[in-house]
Amino acid sequence: MACSHGCGARPETSLVYFIYSLLMGFAALLLTPYWAVKGLRHGKYFSNLGQRLGLSFPTLKKLPMQQPGAIWIHAVSVGEALSGIALCRRLKEAYPDRRLIISTTTLTGQGLARERMPFADAVFYFPLDWAFCVRRALQAVQPSIVVVLETEIWPNFLREAQRRNVPVVFVSGRISDRSFARYKSYLGLFGLFLRPFLGRVLADASAFFMQSERDAERIRALGAPPGRVSVSGNLKYDLELPASTPLADWLGAEAPRRGRSPIIVAGSVVATEEPLALIAFGTLQGEYPKALLVLAPRKPERFEAAAEFIDESHRKFIRRSQLPIPGPSQNGASPGQAVLPDDVTVILLDSIGELASLYRLADGAFVGGSLVPSGGHNILEPAAFGKIPVFGPSMENFAEIASRFTGAGAALQVESPEDAGVAWIELLRDPERMKRMGETARSLVEGSRGATERAFQEICKHLNGVVQRQR
């Protein structure tokens, strides 16, 4: 094998990769009981294990092999998939003869990619990072380029792609404070072994297009070749506002008819955060007894737990799955004869792909993963609709965006669920302030667009063979 620097492979390099793969194997053995329990309880892992092991690619087998090679886009989960929709569509329009293949890691990401990217030729699960899994996936996809959204670094995947002369580019790359601190900790403990290995791994990538200069500095500090690192912006600002869904159409008509106001949408709520969202809503209900909460757990396996928490709070609720309303892929379909009972105060959104369209109706928006130490989630979807994102103290994964929006008076960061409820009350009491903050939020999103086009132009250069790798 020729390495990216044109030198021959050294024996110690292969040994390091062998040790890495061995450690991956040990980790898999340790996690097997956990995966087994999750698989049996929630249907996770087992259904896609064949794809992840590189043994079966049902969606890819249906595609005719054609030249030139495919464009492979990897989006780990929901956030990355959402941010990449515009870029994926742009690439498919520009290269209609190339197959556009989307991979995800999570079940929710898979569902969203299928729902929101029907123009893709196939959607499948990213392989586990063992060489034999990666080789089979690369053989099945036959890519001309791999685009990784954000920064999921898999050593064996990068190595096998480089061996096939397939460029791998990272787009909208970021390294959070938490991740960078963890990297530094590992380097401090195992720097003699880890630093050269990490540098070798990062050298297998063709380009790193990072969200900010801070992210660029961090990836260079970890060993990425400086000449391959640049700043192109954050794809998340280029998110496409979703079309209305039958559920949103129904709720937009039914809530006013029933005198239900305000509507609070609590999105991407994570484990153990459901009761906190209910507490925040309860604070609001003290002044607005006809308020309605749409509670959207982040992961499907939390639907039942969320229902139990709502029941324990002594609130009447209805599951979205119980409403005789077509799903999000059936836009234009009749919503049916669904009625919102007067005693129902919570709608449990036990579905995938409908949250974003509901932000359009929100009088208040809570972005989950933030009232518990989970790192937060993307606030840009409600902001793009001119809604004011309210979130808790844990926003490490979106620290730069959160700081920018709170600094501009376009979002509110609170310390407790009670504070969130009070924040909504104060905004509802002051419509002019609410309107002003919402317009600022929307303007910040609109004024930050452009990362998609920049990434598109760079990807085209690689596809057209005009880019030479730099050290």
ABEGO torsion letter per residue (X at the ends): XBBAAGBBBBAAAAAAAAAAAAAAAAAAAAAAAAAAAAAAAAGBGAAAAAAAAGABBAAAAABBBBOBBBBBBBBABAAAAAAAAAAAAAAAAABAABBBBBBBABAAAAAAAAAABAABABBBBBBBBBAAAAAAAAAAAGBABBBBBEBBBBAAAAAAAAAAGBBBBBBGBBBBAAAAAAAAAAAAAAAAAAAAAAAAAAAABABBBBABAAAAAAAAAAGBBAAABBBAEBAAAABBBBBBBAAAAAAAAAAAAAGBOBBBBBBGBBBGAAAAAAAAAAAAAAABAABBBBBBBABAAAAAAAAAAAAAAGBBBBBAAABBBBBAAABGBBAEABBBBAABABBBBBBBGAAAAAAAABABBBBBGAABBAGEBBAAAAAAAGBBBBBBABAAAAAAAAAAAAAAGABBBBABAAAAAAAAAAAAABAAAAAAAAAAAAAAAAAABGAAAAAAAAAAAAAAGABBBBX
